[in-house]
Amino acid sequence: MHKTARYSAIMHALETSGSCSVADLTRRLGVSDETVRRDIKALAARGLVERVHGAVLLPERTAEAEFEKRMALNAAEKAAIARRAAEEIQDGDAVMIDNGATTAYVARALLARRDLFVITNGTDIARTLVRGKGNRVHLAGGEIRASDNAAFGETTIQFIRNFRARYAILSIGAVHPQGGFMDFHLQEAELARAMIEQSTHSMVVADHTKFRTQAPVKVCGLDGIGTLVCDQPPPEPLAEALTHYEARVLSVSEEGQPEPELAPL
């Protein structure tokens, strides 16, 4: 296949699906990885595509690429956390899920459940869970932030307040013995607080990197969350503080979770 024809085929594939992996394009075009990478480099030089982590995207999807990068960071840990979190959810539960990389993995794990009543501000989470058996999915309105395809703002919060849920499942920016649960954006923290208020139980899903940092916006104190699901036990000062506030800590590494495959996004 001539390179001009390959360029056209790559652009057609991207216009159809929005993004493609190098391996997928190699199969479609019947050429080597090296050839595909060379073609992608040429198209990127013209500003027609963007390269991200072994994949290629249309330029207007580059904001989504940042979210894909977060999904790829510590992916195995996030997937294990998601499976453990999903064990806490029963068929028929009402669940609020905020948008985040780890909660996106939780959404995939929850496809093992059925008849869920889901409230979320994340378009990707809604798209995943609407595929579940008997699920009813409610996507909050508001201004969509392009960097992660999620709605935020007062309209979003007012929508959340129309519902009650058994569980709020939340991503988080940082967890600290003194600072509590924190985030990097005010709108994300406000949304998390609204979900906590509208739920009987609250659960934070966080990998160990969240124990090493602080964030500028406080979501709530350590007494505001009932369960923390993580991949490694928290450092001793944080573990002691969580115990003081009677928060459950479910550490995947301590429980020795099996690793079944997740459903695809």
C-alpha positions in Angstrom: 0.0 0.0 0.0 1.4 3.4 -1.0 2.0 5.8 1.8 -0.7 8.2 0.6 -3.2 5.4 0.8 -2.0 4.5 4.3 -2.3 8.2 5.4 -5.9 8.2 4.2 -6.6 4.9 5.9 -5.2 6.1 9.2 -7.3 9.3 9.0 -10.4 7.4 8.2 -9.9 5.1 11.1 -9.4 8.0 13.5 -12.5 9.8 12.1 -14.5 6.6 12.8 -13.2 5.7 16.3 -11.5 8.9 17.5 -8.3 7.0 18.5 -6.3 3.9 17.5 -3.4 2.0 18.9 -0.3 1.4 16.8 -1.0 -2.3 17.0 -4.6 -1.8 15.7 -3.4 0.3 12.7 -0.7 -2.3 12.0 -3.4 -5.0 11.7 -5.7 -2.8 9.6 -3.1 -1.7 7.2 -1.2 -5.0 7.0 2.2 -3.3 7.5 4.9 -3.3 10.2 4.8 -1.3 13.4 7.8 0.7 12.1 5.9 1.7 9.0 2.9 2.8 11.0 5.0 4.8 13.5 6.7 6.5 10.5 3.3 7.4 9.0 2.0 8.7 12.3 5.1 10.8 12.7 4.6 12.3 9.3 0.9 13.1 10.0 1.8 14.6 13.4 4.4 16.8 11.7 1.5 18.2 9.6 -0.6 18.8 12.7 -3.2 16.2 11.5 -2.8 13.8 14.5 -1.4 13.7 18.0 0.7 10.8 19.4 0.0 9.5 22.9 1.4 6.4 24.6 1.5 4.1 21.7 -1.7 5.5 20.2 -2.8 8.2 17.9 -5.6 10.7 18.3 -7.3 13.4 16.3 -6.1 16.9 17.5 -9.5 17.8 18.9 -9.2 14.8 21.2 -5.9 15.9 22.8 -7.6 17.0 26.0 -8.9 13.5 26.4 -5.4 12.2 26.0 -4.5 13.7 29.4 -7.2 11.6 31.0 -5.9 8.6 29.1 -2.4 9.2 30.6 -3.9 9.2 34.1 -5.7 6.0 33.3 -2.4 4.4 32.2 -0.5 5.5 35.4 -0.4 2.7 37.9 -3.0 0.9 35.8 -2.6 -2.5 37.5 -3.0 -1.0 41.0 -6.1 1.0 39.9 -7.7 -2.1 38.4 -7.0 -4.1 41.6 -8.5 -1.3 43.7 -11.5 -1.2 41.5 -12.2 -4.9 41.8 -12.0 -4.7 45.6 -14.3 -1.6 45.7 -16.8 -3.4 43.5 -17.1 -6.2 46.1 -18.7 -3.7 48.4 -21.5 -3.0 45.9 -24.6 -5.3 45.7 -27.0 -5.9 42.8 -29.6 -3.2 42.8 -27.6 -0.6 44.7 -27.9 3.1 44.1 -24.4 4.4 43.6 -22.9 7.9 43.0 -19.5 7.8 41.2 -17.4 10.9 40.6 -15.2 11.2 37.6 -11.6 10.1 37.9 -9.1 7.6 36.6 -9.5 5.1 39.4 -13.3 5.5 39.4 -13.3 4.8 35.7 -11.8 1.4 36.5 -14.4 0.9 39.2 -17.1 1.5 36.6 -15.6 -1.4 34.5 -15.5 -3.6 37.6 -19.1 -2.9 38.3 -20.2 -4.4 35.1 -20.2 -7.6 37.1 -23.2 -6.2 39.0 -26.7 -5.7 37.7 -29.7 -3.5 38.2 -27.6 -0.6 39.5 -29.0 2.9 39.9 -26.0 5.1 38.9 -25.5 8.9 39.3 -22.3 10.3 37.8 -20.8 13.4 36.4 -18.4 11.4 34.1 -19.4 10.8 30.5 -17.0 7.8 30.2 -18.3 6.3 33.4 -21.9 6.7 32.2 -21.1 5.2 28.9 -19.4 2.2 30.6 -22.2 1.4 33.1 -25.1 1.9 30.7 -24.0 -1.4 29.2 -24.6 -3.2 32.4 -27.6 -5.6 32.8 -30.6 -3.7 34.0 -28.6 -0.6 35.0 -30.3 2.8 35.1 -27.7 5.6 34.6 -28.2 9.3 35.3 -25.6 11.6 33.9 -25.3 15.0 35.6 -25.6 18.1 33.5 -23.5 21.2 33.7 -20.4 22.5 32.0 -18.3 19.7 30.5 -14.6 20.1 31.2 -12.7 18.9 28.1 -9.7 17.6 30.0 -11.6 14.7 31.5 -15.1 14.7 29.8 -17.0 15.4 33.0 -19.5 18.0 34.2 -18.8 20.4 37.0 -20.4 23.5 38.5 -23.5 24.5 40.4 -25.8 22.9 37.9 -24.1 19.6 38.4 -24.3 19.8 42.1 -28.0 20.7 42.0 -28.6 17.6 39.9 -26.7 15.4 42.4 -28.9 16.7 45.2 -32.0 15.2 43.5 -30.9 11.7 44.4 -30.0 9.5 47.4 -27.5 6.6 47.1 -26.3 3.8 49.2 -22.7 4.5 48.3 -20.7 7.4 47.0 -17.5 6.2 45.3 -14.9 8.9 45.0 -11.5 9.5 43.5 -9.3 11.9 45.4 -6.1 14.0 44.9 -4.4 13.3 48.2 -5.0 11.8 51.7 -3.1 13.3 54.7 -3.2 12.7 58.4 -3.9 16.3 59.2 -5.3 17.6 55.9 -7.8 14.8 55.4 -9.1 14.1 51.9 -8.0 16.7 49.5 -8.3 17.6 45.8 -6.6 19.9 43.3 -9.7 21.7 42.0 -12.4 23.5 43.9 -15.2 22.2 41.6 -14.1 18.6 42.1 -14.0 19.0 45.9 -17.5 20.6 45.9 -18.9 17.8 43.8 -17.4 15.2 46.1 -18.9 16.9 49.1 -22.3 16.9 47.5 -22.1 13.2 46.8 -21.0 12.4 50.3 -24.0 14.4 51.7 -26.4 12.5 49.4 -25.1 9.0 50.3 -25.4 6.7 53.2 -21.9 5.4 52.9 -18.8 7.0 51.3 -15.8 5.2 49.8 -12.6 6.7 48.5 -10.5 4.7 46.0 -6.9 5.8 45.9 -3.5 4.2 45.0 -0.4 4.7 47.2 0.8 7.8 45.4 -2.0 9.8 47.0 -0.4 9.2 50.4 2.8 11.0 49.4 1.3 14.4 48.6 -1.1 17.1 49.6 -3.5 19.1 47.6 -4.8 22.7 48.0 -8.5 22.1 48.4 -10.0 20.1 51.3 -12.9 17.8 50.5 -13.5 16.6 54.1 -11.7 15.4 57.2 -10.7 11.8 57.8 -14.0 11.4 59.7 -16.0 12.2 56.6 -15.2 9.0 54.7 -16.3 5.5 55.9 -14.0 3.4 53.7 -10.7 3.8 51.9 -9.8 1.2 49.3 -6.1 1.3 48.4 -3.4 -0.9 46.8 -0.9 -0.6 49.7 -1.4 0.0 53.4 -1.2 3.7 54.3 1.9 5.0 56.1 1.7 4.6 59.8 0.7 8.2 60.8 -2.2 8.1 58.3 -3.2 4.5 59.2 -3.3 5.6 62.9 -5.4 8.7 62.1 -7.8 6.6 60.0 -8.2 4.1 62.9 -8.8 6.9 65.3 -11.8 8.1 63.1 -13.0 4.5 62.7 -12.5 4.5 58.9 -12.3 1.1 57.2 -9.1 0.6 55.2 -9.2 -2.2 52.6 -5.7 -2.7 51.3 -5.5 -5.0 48.2 -1.9 -6.0 48.9 -2.8 -7.2 52.4 -5.8 -9.2 51.2 -4.0 -10.8 48.3 -6.7 -10.2 45.7 -6.9 -12.4 42.6 -6.8 -10.7 39.3 -9.6 -11.6 37.0 -9.8 -9.6 33.7 -12.0 -6.5 33.6 -14.5 -5.8 30.9 -13.2 -3.5 28.2 -14.1 0.2 28.3 
